[in-house]
Amino acid sequence: MCLQIEDKKYKLATTLKWHEYIIGGIPFIVCLSGGAIGGAIGALASFSNYTFFRGNESTTNKYMKVIGVNILCFLFYFFVAGLIYNLIH
């Protein structure tokens, strides 16, 4: 994606591949069962994943960070959901 100003092109963001959108968007699954809390956690994790994919690091580092964020997203959601459940009951 480029922005052109006075015949000069500026790169805004790199375009992700289809599989990077899918892998990076896995945390949105939390939205299905998590409501507002799951949506917030899932959205934050997905945006973090897309930022990592657009970074200048090696492909292995990118995927390791994204997998780590995906795992932490689910663990954090279950922790918060359990905490809220215990506070209510």
Number of C-alpha atoms within 10 A of each C-alpha: 9 11 11 9 8 5 7 8 11 11 9 9 12 11 11 12 9 9 9 16 15 12 16 25 20 20 26 22 14 21 16 11 11 17 10 12 15 24 19 16 20 25 20 15 24 24 14 18 26 18 14 20 24 15 13 9 10 9 11 9 14 19 17 12 15 25 16 12 20 23 14 14 23 19 12 14 20 15 12 15 15 12 11 11 10 9 8 7 5
